[in-house]
Amino acid sequence: MQGKGQGKGMIKPAKLADAIADHLETLIREGVLRPGEKLLPERDLALKLDVSRPSLRDALEKLEERGLLVSGRNGTHIAQFLAPIAAPLAALLQSDPDAPFHYLEFRTSIEAAAAKLAAQRATDLDRKAIRALAQRMRDAHGKDDPSEEADVDAQLHLAFYEAAHNTVMLHIMGALSEMLRNDVFYNRDRLYTRPGVRDLLLDQHLAIVDAVLAGDAEAAHAAAEAHVMFTLHTLREIREDDTRLEASLRRIGRTDLIETTERA
């Protein structure tokens, strides 16, 4: 990005600041720069963009006014601009025992649509990123601790949203994905440690990957839908098992609540 000079035909500083702001806003909108990420220090960022520091500073101020950036002692970060919606929603859902099922019912259609769009729209760079994540998932699958695999799981789904090239879907599902990482909807470790489930989840994820990479939109749609429905049914089974276990524990502990007399 050029335009430091002020000669005839050159971009004036005020307009340059607008151009820089528009450029950064595009990167935020497309998910290149993600909420919570920290920008380079002003000096380094100005060099990276090949602009003057005063123009960059003006651009950053414009984006801060728009609520897209947050500046402080620790530098400048991409704002969590959906937090005014996501934070109250997270608090509301944590008190709803059926929230995991409602979330997954909603996600069934969205996930399937994202996979279908990804199969149709993915660029070579998108496919490269998806392949890399699929390999990371295979590598993590061989480890005893499932936490890394569960984390790659979330990253892979985000890669599908990115490859769908739908900015509304990307940001809404990105915010929900962050809530999932924080176990707002359900505990992912419990899902991954349920006997037999981890292998099935890997197969399901790789089926979506294969369909997206092959450009098979219908297969991608079907694989993604089946994956989310499987997760929904498995979580229902976990809930039912927990309910039965709690009932058994209450029966075992009933003697703590009643007076007993010994009989001759």
Order of alpha helices (4+ residues) and beta strands (2+ residues): alpha-alpha-alpha-beta-beta-alpha-alpha-alpha-alpha-alpha-alpha-alpha-alpha
